[in-house]
Amino acid sequence: MQEYSIKFKKHISNSNFYKLTPQTQEFIETKAREYRLSFQDIKSLIDMATDLVMWQESTIMDLWKDKGSKKETINHLKNLYKEIKKKPKSYDGFNSSSGNKKYRLIETQKNNLGFGYCPVASPKTRCCNLLTLDAVESCGFDCSYCSIQSFYNQNQIGFDKNFKTRLQNLKLDSNKTYHIGTGQSSDSLMWGNRGGILEALFKFARENPNVILELKSKSDNIKYLLENEIPANIISTWSLNPQTIIDNEEHLTASLEKRIKSAKAIANKGNLVGFHFHPIIVYENYLDEYRAIVDRLISEFDPNQVAMVSMGTLTFIKPVIKQLRERNFSTKILQMPLTNASGKLSYPLETKKEMFGEVYNMFKAWHGKVYFYLCMEDATLWSEVFGFEYGSNDEMEGDMIEWYRKKIKIRISNNMTI
């Protein structure tokens, strides 16, 4: 018994065991002794217990049923846990506990301009070859599913004090068209023109008409955009989700109403906008709530004002899942069936076919008028959703850029200048 106690303490080191309630800790330790559970079994129990608490579902004690043998007992528990993961989650009565993020703003002295390919791009998925520009590192919002948390210190936001100079000195091939986004390492708009960021980006866009610069946001901070002439080769895009998801999983971000109103204000100013339905999240009656958003966009925006609509969903790497569990907060984001997706974890393909196909069909009035694409998804999904697929990432990039260039020309023809 003493020997197993030593083993048990070793097994629970570097786990979330001590973040569980004393009652849950005692239960897991008791069952571990009774069934002489292995390290992997104990780790599974701790992870399941942690998830159930985060989801505000039944506790592990509620689900446990002694079946005589260790194998039958553990399998029974895992099957009940999987059933909870598989069923569409409900946010009715859910009490989210996040939204009190604290961070400090710092100036950094970087060796180089943060310019390169999208950090989550993969040759295993269809990708647009987006180039990213790290104007700011880390985000002040607190979306529960955010992958940025695996790249940066979440307690501080870094501003490169030499960003303007480095950007000015960036050498580009004048014979090539570049699609560059600034919303991968932080939100593009929430900081406004702090540190002269937007001023520098606007100047960069004016001086490089071969650049298509995308500002991606969940913010309504468009003051600088409204007060200044926006170069026609800048596309302002908003990530959209139903208010149910914004309230429970996208903490500190602007409401759906404010995001759409911000996009409308920029479109009315004569500039291109775009929308990212990424991540689409499955929950009870989720398609009805996404349909309401789509119907509103179609009724309020002319397709000539809209450059693109993208679709994507939750995709995790294991370090992000680990960090989510370590945060010890209430979220239902991991309450979903997780299957292998090109080395990451995401919804099964059948679920993706439904979500992407349904949302795309909701936009029927915009088909052929706006560029639609799937972000970082299996190439085979394109045929299922759109009826065609690209043979390579370069082919997708070329087609996307051509669509954007045509849209920009329309904007310029309406008396806009870069």
LUMLUMZA-251878 format. One record per residue (C-alpha): residue in three letters; x negated, y negated, z negated. Coordinates in Angstrom, 3 decimals, padded with zeros to 6 digits. Example, Ala and Ser with C-alpha at 12.3 -4.5 7.8 and 13.67 -1.06 7.14 Angstrom:
<rs>
+-----+----------+----------+----------+
!  aa !       px !       py !       pz !
+-----+----------+----------+----------+
! ALA ! -012.300 !  004.500 ! -007.800 !
! SER ! -013.670 !  001.060 ! -007.140 !
+-----+----------+----------+----------+
</rs>
This chain:
<rs>
+-----+----------+----------+----------+
!  aa !       px !       py !       pz !
+-----+----------+----------+----------+
! MET !  000.000 !  000.000 !  000.000 !
! GLN ! -002.823 ! -002.362 ! -000.890 !
! GLU ! -004.550 ! -001.533 !  002.367 !
! TYR ! -001.422 ! -002.357 !  004.376 !
! SER ! -000.998 ! -005.648 !  002.485 !
! ILE ! -004.433 ! -006.677 !  003.672 !
! LYS ! -003.531 ! -005.660 !  007.223 !
! PHE ! -000.240 ! -007.520 !  007.053 !
! LYS ! -001.926 ! -010.759 !  005.966 !
! LYS ! -004.332 ! -010.363 !  008.852 !
! HIS ! -001.482 ! -009.693 !  011.288 !
! ILE !  000.388 ! -012.872 !  010.341 !
! SER ! -002.613 ! -015.166 !  010.534 !
! ASN ! -002.364 ! -017.684 !  013.404 !
! SER !  001.383 ! -017.086 !  013.616 !
! ASN !  004.507 ! -019.046 !  012.680 !
! PHE !  005.218 ! -016.754 !  009.734 !
! TYR !  004.850 ! -019.456 !  007.068 !
! LYS !  007.130 ! -021.832 !  008.995 !
! LEU !  010.015 ! -019.415 !  008.482 !
! THR !  012.245 ! -019.621 !  005.420 !
! PRO !  011.032 ! -017.753 !  002.308 !
! GLN !  013.971 ! -015.378 !  002.715 !
! THR !  012.972 ! -014.558 !  006.301 !
! GLN !  009.325 ! -014.145 !  005.310 !
! GLU !  010.267 ! -011.690 !  002.581 !
! PHE !  012.540 ! -009.764 !  004.956 !
! ILE !  009.856 ! -009.395 !  007.636 !
! GLU !  007.217 ! -008.356 !  005.118 !
! THR !  009.574 ! -005.812 !  003.549 !
! LYS !  010.467 ! -004.247 !  006.900 !
! ALA !  006.856 ! -004.299 !  008.009 !
! ARG !  005.869 ! -002.272 !  004.928 !
! GLU !  008.857 !  000.051 !  005.182 !
! TYR !  008.264 !  000.932 !  008.842 !
! ARG !  004.478 !  000.445 !  008.840 !
! LEU !  004.863 ! -001.964 !  011.728 !
! SER !  001.987 ! -002.633 !  014.096 !
! PHE !  000.465 ! -006.031 !  014.790 !
! GLN !  002.479 ! -006.300 !  018.011 !
! ASP !  005.722 ! -005.364 !  016.246 !
! ILE !  005.158 ! -008.000 !  013.545 !
! LYS !  004.293 ! -010.630 !  016.132 !
! SER !  007.534 ! -009.815 !  017.994 !
! LEU !  009.563 ! -010.104 !  014.792 !
! ILE !  008.045 ! -013.488 !  013.983 !
! ASP !  008.621 ! -014.784 !  017.521 !
! MET !  012.219 ! -013.561 !  017.566 !
! ALA !  012.919 ! -015.005 !  014.127 !
! THR !  011.403 ! -018.344 !  015.189 !
! ASP !  013.442 ! -018.453 !  018.394 !
! LEU !  016.712 ! -017.623 !  016.655 !
! VAL !  016.163 ! -020.469 !  014.208 !
! MET !  015.334 ! -022.914 !  017.016 !
! TRP !  018.458 ! -021.855 !  018.918 !
! GLN !  020.664 ! -021.989 !  015.811 !
! GLU !  021.865 ! -018.482 !  016.576 !
! SER !  022.229 ! -015.449 !  014.283 !
! THR !  019.234 ! -014.835 !  012.046 !
! ILE !  016.964 ! -011.848 !  012.380 !
! MET !  018.502 ! -010.477 !  009.185 !
! ASP !  021.939 ! -010.634 !  010.823 !
! LEU !  020.752 ! -008.689 !  013.858 !
! TRP !  018.694 ! -006.058 !  012.025 !
! LYS !  020.173 ! -002.610 !  011.664 !
! ASP !  018.210 !  000.310 !  010.273 !
! LYS !  018.398 !  003.185 !  012.752 !
! GLY !  016.204 !  005.671 !  010.959 !
! SER !  013.163 !  005.649 !  013.212 !
! LYS !  010.920 !  002.659 !  013.816 !
! LYS !  011.324 !  002.888 !  017.591 !
! GLU !  015.128 !  002.965 !  017.526 !
! THR !  015.340 !  000.166 !  014.962 !
! ILE !  012.973 ! -002.189 !  016.818 !
! ASN !  014.552 ! -001.420 !  020.204 !
! HIS !  018.017 ! -002.123 !  018.832 !
! LEU !  016.850 ! -005.493 !  017.503 !
! LYS !  015.123 ! -006.395 !  020.775 !
! ASN !  018.201 ! -005.486 !  022.809 !
! LEU !  020.435 ! -007.750 !  020.700 !
! TYR !  017.869 ! -010.542 !  021.006 !
! LYS !  017.758 ! -010.099 !  024.797 !
! GLU !  021.534 ! -010.303 !  024.983 !
! ILE !  021.426 ! -013.665 !  023.223 !
! LYS !  018.796 ! -014.832 !  025.709 !
! LYS !  020.751 ! -013.604 !  028.723 !
! LYS !  024.118 ! -015.157 !  027.951 !
! PRO !  024.620 ! -018.785 !  029.066 !
! LYS !  023.717 ! -020.941 !  026.099 !
! SER !  026.255 ! -023.262 !  024.528 !
! TYR !  025.504 ! -026.696 !  023.122 !
! ASP !  028.856 ! -026.944 !  021.370 !
! GLY !  028.094 ! -027.713 !  017.723 !
! PHE !  024.341 ! -027.630 !  018.348 !
! ASN !  022.356 ! -030.063 !  016.201 !
! SER !  019.157 ! -031.109 !  017.892 !
! SER !  016.371 ! -032.063 !  015.496 !
! SER !  013.903 ! -033.733 !  017.835 !
! GLY !  013.684 ! -037.316 !  019.027 !
! ASN !  011.472 ! -038.835 !  016.311 !
! LYS !  008.205 ! -038.630 !  018.175 !
! LYS !  005.391 ! -040.804 !  016.881 !
! TYR !  002.379 ! -041.736 !  018.944 !
! ARG ! -000.220 ! -044.438 !  019.247 !
! LEU ! -001.314 ! -046.271 !  022.378 !
! ILE ! -005.032 ! -046.306 !  023.076 !
! GLU ! -007.349 ! -047.571 !  025.782 !
! THR ! -009.659 ! -044.969 !  027.236 !
! GLN ! -012.928 ! -045.185 !  029.109 !
! LYS ! -012.610 ! -042.505 !  031.777 !
! ASN ! -015.514 ! -041.428 !  033.944 !
! ASN ! -013.380 ! -041.188 !  037.064 !
! LEU ! -009.997 ! -042.208 !  038.406 !
! GLY ! -007.453 ! -039.492 !  037.621 !
! PHE ! -006.761 ! -038.633 !  041.255 !
! GLY ! -006.254 ! -035.113 !  042.566 !
! TYR ! -003.744 ! -032.420 !  043.391 !
! CYS ! -000.661 ! -031.781 !  041.285 !
! PRO ! -001.910 ! -029.964 !  038.149 !
! VAL !  000.869 ! -027.368 !  038.264 !
! ALA !  000.513 ! -026.606 !  041.978 !
! SER ! -000.025 ! -022.971 !  042.857 !
! PRO ! -000.801 ! -021.103 !  046.102 !
! LYS !  001.720 ! -018.509 !  044.914 !
! THR !  004.665 ! -020.916 !  045.305 !
! ARG !  005.770 ! -023.241 !  048.075 !
! CYS !  004.203 ! -026.601 !  047.245 !
! CYS !  004.200 ! -030.011 !  048.961 !
! ASN !  000.488 ! -030.650 !  048.276 !
! LEU !  001.375 ! -033.706 !  046.211 !
! LEU ! -001.575 ! -035.836 !  045.142 !
! THR ! -001.299 ! -037.274 !  041.636 !
! LEU ! -002.579 ! -040.504 !  040.192 !
! ASP ! -002.940 ! -040.568 !  036.399 !
! ALA ! -002.119 ! -044.172 !  035.621 !
! VAL ! -001.288 ! -043.113 !  032.054 !
! GLU ! -002.112 ! -039.884 !  030.232 !
! SER !  000.634 ! -038.287 !  028.120 !
! CYS !  004.254 ! -039.315 !  027.718 !
! GLY !  006.237 ! -041.253 !  025.136 !
! PHE !  009.391 ! -039.288 !  025.794 !
! ASP !  010.024 ! -036.010 !  024.003 !
! CYS !  011.570 ! -033.540 !  026.436 !
! SER !  011.557 ! -030.145 !  024.770 !
! TYR !  010.486 ! -028.302 !  027.936 !
! CYS !  007.654 ! -030.656 !  028.882 !
! SER !  004.491 ! -029.047 !  030.244 !
! ILE !  002.443 ! -032.226 !  029.725 !
! GLN !  002.049 ! -031.139 !  026.093 !
! SER ! -000.305 ! -028.385 !  027.226 !
! PHE ! -002.651 ! -030.873 !  028.917 !
! TYR ! -002.880 ! -033.832 !  026.534 !
! ASN ! -002.837 ! -034.825 !  022.875 !
! GLN !  000.842 ! -035.519 !  022.243 !
! ASN !  000.126 ! -037.932 !  019.402 !
! GLN ! -001.510 ! -040.543 !  021.592 !
! ILE ! -000.931 ! -042.193 !  024.967 !
! GLY ! -004.048 ! -043.065 !  026.943 !
! PHE ! -004.376 ! -046.098 !  029.215 !
! ASP ! -007.502 ! -046.269 !  031.373 !
! LYS ! -008.726 ! -049.825 !  030.888 !
! ASN ! -010.572 ! -049.628 !  034.211 !
! PHE ! -007.608 ! -048.233 !  036.152 !
! LYS ! -007.096 ! -051.339 !  038.288 !
! THR ! -010.751 ! -051.511 !  039.336 !
! ARG ! -011.031 ! -047.778 !  039.994 !
! LEU ! -007.838 ! -047.815 !  042.057 !
! GLN ! -009.072 ! -050.785 !  044.070 !
! ASN ! -012.282 ! -048.878 !  044.845 !
! LEU ! -010.510 ! -045.671 !  045.910 !
! LYS ! -011.523 ! -044.861 !  049.500 !
! LEU ! -008.899 ! -043.228 !  051.700 !
! ASP ! -008.936 ! -041.987 !  055.279 !
! SER ! -007.021 ! -044.595 !  057.278 !
! ASN ! -006.032 ! -041.921 !  059.823 !
! LYS ! -004.292 ! -039.740 !  057.237 !
! THR ! -000.959 ! -040.183 !  055.454 !
! TYR ! -001.075 ! -039.591 !  051.700 !
! HIS !  001.858 ! -038.676 !  049.435 !
! ILE !  000.849 ! -039.715 !  045.907 !
! GLY !  002.874 ! -039.497 !  042.718 !
! THR !  002.233 ! -041.182 !  039.357 !
! GLY !  004.789 ! -039.252 !  037.290 !
! GLN !  002.933 ! -036.030 !  036.584 !
! SER !  000.844 ! -037.024 !  033.554 !
! SER !  003.322 ! -039.549 !  032.147 !
! ASP !  006.561 ! -041.301 !  033.046 !
! SER !  005.976 ! -043.781 !  035.880 !
! LEU !  008.223 ! -046.570 !  034.598 !
! MET !  008.635 ! -046.338 !  030.827 !
! TRP !  005.494 ! -048.421 !  030.230 !
! GLY !  006.513 ! -051.145 !  032.664 !
! ASN !  003.538 ! -053.229 !  033.735 !
! ARG !  001.580 ! -052.618 !  030.530 !
! GLY ! -002.115 ! -053.031 !  031.290 !
! GLY ! -001.239 ! -054.292 !  034.774 !
! ILE ! -000.451 ! -050.752 !  035.950 !
! LEU !  002.497 ! -051.522 !  038.219 !
! GLU !  000.814 ! -054.657 !  039.540 !
! ALA ! -002.201 ! -052.559 !  040.526 !
! LEU ! -000.022 ! -049.858 !  042.100 !
! PHE !  001.989 ! -052.393 !  044.116 !
! LYS ! -001.211 ! -053.971 !  045.441 !
! PHE ! -002.606 ! -050.530 !  046.263 !
! ALA !  000.557 ! -049.669 !  048.231 !
! ARG !  000.467 ! -052.954 !  050.170 !
! GLU ! -003.176 ! -052.516 !  051.101 !
! ASN ! -002.726 ! -048.869 !  052.096 !
! PRO !  000.315 ! -048.547 !  054.396 !
! ASN ! -000.721 ! -044.943 !  055.069 !
! VAL !  000.171 ! -044.109 !  051.450 !
! ILE !  003.619 ! -043.016 !  050.324 !
! LEU !  003.605 ! -043.786 !  046.608 !
! GLU !  006.249 ! -042.161 !  044.408 !
! LEU !  007.199 ! -043.485 !  040.974 !
! LYS !  009.039 ! -040.741 !  039.069 !
! SER !  010.954 ! -041.560 !  035.910 !
! LYS !  013.566 ! -040.801 !  033.260 !
! SER !  013.467 ! -044.440 !  032.179 !
! ASP !  015.597 ! -047.501 !  032.884 !
! ASN !  012.650 ! -049.871 !  032.525 !
! ILE !  012.878 ! -051.466 !  035.983 !
! LYS !  012.291 ! -055.098 !  034.968 !
! TYR !  009.025 ! -055.407 !  036.907 !
! LEU !  010.571 ! -053.778 !  039.979 !
! LEU !  013.507 ! -056.185 !  039.960 !
! GLU !  011.334 ! -059.255 !  039.471 !
! ASN !  008.790 ! -058.429 !  042.172 !
! GLU !  008.861 ! -057.471 !  045.829 !
! ILE !  008.498 ! -053.701 !  046.065 !
! PRO !  006.364 ! -052.465 !  048.974 !
! ALA !  008.462 ! -050.387 !  051.376 !
! ASN !  006.099 ! -047.422 !  051.026 !
! ILE !  006.939 ! -047.079 !  047.322 !
! ILE !  009.751 ! -044.637 !  046.556 !
! SER !  011.316 ! -044.878 !  043.105 !
! THR !  012.727 ! -041.527 !  041.980 !
! TRP !  014.686 ! -040.386 !  038.957 !
! SER !  014.903 ! -036.996 !  037.321 !
! LEU !  018.567 ! -036.288 !  036.642 !
! ASN !  020.322 ! -033.897 !  034.287 !
! PRO !  023.794 ! -033.796 !  032.742 !
! GLN !  024.157 ! -035.831 !  029.570 !
! THR !  024.507 ! -032.528 !  027.685 !
! ILE !  020.870 ! -031.744 !  028.494 !
! ILE !  019.687 ! -035.318 !  027.986 !
! ASP !  021.252 ! -035.415 !  024.506 !
! ASN !  019.859 ! -032.061 !  023.418 !
! GLU !  016.613 ! -031.531 !  025.319 !
! GLU !  015.407 ! -034.828 !  026.843 !
! HIS !  014.916 ! -036.871 !  023.707 !
! LEU !  014.182 ! -040.597 !  023.827 !
! THR !  014.862 ! -040.804 !  027.573 !
! ALA !  017.396 ! -043.099 !  029.245 !
! SER !  020.955 ! -041.835 !  029.517 !
! LEU !  022.258 ! -040.414 !  032.787 !
! GLU !  024.329 ! -043.571 !  033.236 !
! LYS !  021.281 ! -045.826 !  032.850 !
! ARG !  019.161 ! -043.721 !  035.205 !
! ILE !  021.760 ! -043.830 !  037.974 !
! LYS !  022.374 ! -047.556 !  037.463 !
! SER !  018.608 ! -048.174 !  037.659 !
! ALA !  018.369 ! -046.227 !  040.913 !
! LYS !  021.348 ! -048.145 !  042.283 !
! ALA !  019.742 ! -051.479 !  041.409 !
! ILE !  016.554 ! -050.557 !  043.281 !
! ALA !  018.499 ! -049.195 !  046.261 !
! ASN !  020.559 ! -052.403 !  046.409 !
! LYS !  017.305 ! -054.354 !  046.398 !
! GLY !  016.527 ! -052.602 !  049.678 !
! ASN !  014.043 ! -049.964 !  048.547 !
! LEU !  014.080 ! -046.214 !  048.879 !
! VAL !  015.050 ! -044.049 !  045.942 !
! GLY !  015.107 ! -040.307 !  045.329 !
! PHE !  016.459 ! -037.788 !  042.866 !
! HIS !  014.924 ! -034.766 !  041.177 !
! PHE !  017.245 ! -032.104 !  039.827 !
! HIS !  014.342 ! -030.609 !  037.978 !
! PRO !  014.736 ! -028.759 !  035.764 !
! ILE !  018.193 ! -027.400 !  036.465 !
! ILE !  019.179 ! -025.594 !  033.269 !
! VAL !  021.762 ! -022.841 !  032.891 !
! TYR !  024.301 ! -023.240 !  030.093 !
! GLU !  028.061 ! -022.829 !  029.767 !
! ASN !  029.828 ! -024.542 !  032.704 !
! TYR !  026.550 ! -026.073 !  033.856 !
! LEU !  027.522 ! -026.165 !  037.541 !
! ASP !  030.599 ! -028.282 !  036.777 !
! GLU !  028.437 ! -030.908 !  035.095 !
! TYR !  025.858 ! -030.922 !  037.903 !
! ARG !  028.692 ! -031.235 !  040.430 !
! ALA !  029.925 ! -034.366 !  038.664 !
! ILE !  026.468 ! -035.936 !  039.092 !
! VAL !  026.266 ! -034.986 !  042.763 !
! ASP !  029.736 ! -036.351 !  043.482 !
! ARG !  028.773 ! -039.639 !  041.903 !
! LEU !  025.541 ! -039.935 !  043.900 !
! ILE !  027.345 ! -039.243 !  047.164 !
! SER !  030.004 ! -041.840 !  046.364 !
! GLU !  027.569 ! -044.564 !  045.230 !
! PHE !  024.561 ! -044.193 !  047.546 !
! ASP !  024.193 ! -044.399 !  051.301 !
! PRO !  021.963 ! -041.500 !  052.446 !
! ASN !  019.763 ! -044.062 !  054.233 !
! GLN !  018.852 ! -045.369 !  050.779 !
! VAL !  017.725 ! -041.937 !  049.594 !
! ALA !  014.407 ! -040.410 !  050.634 !
! MET !  014.726 ! -037.016 !  048.967 !
! VAL !  016.516 ! -034.691 !  046.616 !
! SER !  014.392 ! -032.016 !  044.970 !
! MET !  015.454 ! -029.002 !  042.968 !
! GLY !  013.490 ! -026.972 !  040.465 !
! THR !  013.961 ! -025.249 !  037.156 !
! LEU !  012.287 ! -024.283 !  033.913 !
! THR !  008.919 ! -022.643 !  034.462 !
! PHE !  006.588 ! -021.982 !  031.553 !
! ILE !  003.029 ! -020.974 !  030.989 !
! LYS !  002.400 ! -019.040 !  027.783 !
! PRO !  000.553 ! -021.880 !  025.986 !
! VAL !  003.639 ! -024.111 !  026.337 !
! ILE !  005.893 ! -021.407 !  024.877 !
! LYS !  003.452 ! -021.009 !  022.009 !
! GLN !  003.476 ! -024.767 !  021.348 !
! LEU !  007.259 ! -024.898 !  021.458 !
! ARG !  007.469 ! -022.276 !  018.732 !
! GLU !  004.839 ! -024.046 !  016.657 !
! ARG !  006.806 ! -027.311 !  016.675 !
! ASN !  009.400 ! -025.837 !  014.348 !
! PHE !  012.328 ! -027.854 !  015.742 !
! SER !  015.807 ! -027.191 !  017.118 !
! THR !  016.029 ! -026.532 !  020.845 !
! LYS !  017.749 ! -023.994 !  023.039 !
! ILE !  015.301 ! -024.394 !  025.891 !
! LEU !  013.762 ! -020.924 !  025.461 !
! GLN !  017.164 ! -019.293 !  025.126 !
! MET !  017.019 ! -017.916 !  028.647 !
! PRO !  015.944 ! -014.706 !  030.369 !
! LEU !  012.244 ! -015.056 !  031.161 !
! THR !  010.792 ! -013.086 !  034.050 !
! ASN !  007.471 ! -013.209 !  035.852 !
! ALA !  007.369 ! -015.981 !  038.445 !
! SER !  004.039 ! -016.009 !  040.248 !
! GLY !  002.095 ! -015.677 !  036.998 !
! LYS !  004.395 ! -017.964 !  035.010 !
! LEU !  007.730 ! -017.351 !  033.274 !
! SER !  011.071 ! -018.508 !  034.626 !
! TYR !  014.643 ! -017.483 !  035.444 !
! PRO !  015.172 ! -014.334 !  037.567 !
! LEU !  015.358 ! -014.946 !  041.324 !
! GLU !  019.061 ! -014.092 !  041.427 !
! THR !  019.802 ! -016.864 !  038.932 !
! LYS !  017.718 ! -019.296 !  040.964 !
! LYS !  019.548 ! -018.400 !  044.157 !
! GLU !  022.800 ! -019.311 !  042.461 !
! MET !  021.672 ! -022.591 !  040.884 !
! PHE !  019.792 ! -023.934 !  043.899 !
! GLY !  022.320 ! -022.693 !  046.449 !
! GLU !  025.279 ! -024.139 !  044.572 !
! VAL !  023.669 ! -027.542 !  043.978 !
! TYR !  022.460 ! -027.781 !  047.594 !
! ASN !  025.952 ! -027.004 !  048.891 !
! MET !  027.357 ! -029.745 !  046.657 !
! PHE !  025.276 ! -032.181 !  048.733 !
! LYS !  026.782 ! -031.057 !  052.044 !
! ALA !  027.587 ! -034.670 !  053.027 !
! TRP !  023.864 ! -035.465 !  052.906 !
! HIS !  022.582 ! -032.419 !  054.781 !
! GLY !  020.445 ! -033.528 !  057.720 !
! LYS !  020.302 ! -037.084 !  056.351 !
! VAL !  018.131 ! -036.640 !  053.252 !
! TYR !  015.087 ! -034.433 !  052.737 !
! PHE !  015.869 ! -031.539 !  050.381 !
! TYR !  013.217 ! -029.289 !  048.911 !
! LEU !  012.466 ! -026.792 !  046.171 !
! CYS !  009.635 ! -027.728 !  043.834 !
! MET !  007.100 ! -025.003 !  043.008 !
! GLU !  009.421 ! -022.105 !  043.799 !
! ASP !  008.980 ! -018.759 !  045.489 !
! ALA !  008.835 ! -019.240 !  049.264 !
! THR !  011.546 ! -016.614 !  049.821 !
! LEU !  014.088 ! -018.827 !  048.032 !
! TRP !  013.981 ! -021.320 !  050.904 !
! SER !  015.680 ! -018.887 !  053.287 !
! GLU !  018.289 ! -018.042 !  050.667 !
! VAL !  019.069 ! -021.689 !  049.904 !
! PHE !  018.340 ! -023.654 !  053.091 !
! GLY !  018.432 ! -020.974 !  055.771 !
! PHE !  014.771 ! -021.467 !  056.730 !
! GLU !  011.346 ! -021.365 !  055.138 !
! TYR !  007.975 ! -022.947 !  055.738 !
! GLY !  005.071 ! -020.776 !  056.748 !
! SER !  002.608 ! -022.684 !  054.585 !
! ASN !  002.267 ! -025.524 !  052.100 !
! ASP !  000.638 ! -027.671 !  054.798 !
! GLU !  003.694 ! -027.199 !  057.018 !
! MET !  005.974 ! -028.301 !  054.200 !
! GLU !  003.781 ! -031.305 !  053.440 !
! GLY !  003.802 ! -032.406 !  057.068 !
! ASP !  007.574 ! -032.152 !  057.379 !
! MET !  008.163 ! -033.965 !  054.087 !
! ILE !  005.858 ! -036.834 !  055.012 !
! GLU !  007.496 ! -037.179 !  058.420 !
! TRP !  010.919 ! -037.490 !  056.765 !
! TYR !  009.614 ! -040.123 !  054.374 !
! ARG !  007.938 ! -042.105 !  057.145 !
! LYS !  011.195 ! -042.224 !  059.115 !
! LYS !  013.048 ! -043.446 !  056.044 !
! ILE !  010.421 ! -046.120 !  055.413 !
! LYS !  010.708 ! -047.329 !  059.018 !
! ILE !  014.446 ! -047.756 !  058.501 !
! ARG !  013.768 ! -049.852 !  055.409 !
! ILE !  011.198 ! -051.950 !  057.277 !
! SER !  013.624 ! -052.459 !  060.163 !
! ASN !  015.998 ! -053.988 !  057.619 !
! ASN !  013.648 ! -056.974 !  057.312 !
! MET !  011.363 ! -055.420 !  054.677 !
! THR !  007.608 ! -055.848 !  054.723 !
! ILE !  004.917 ! -053.774 !  053.117 !
+-----+----------+----------+----------+
</rs>
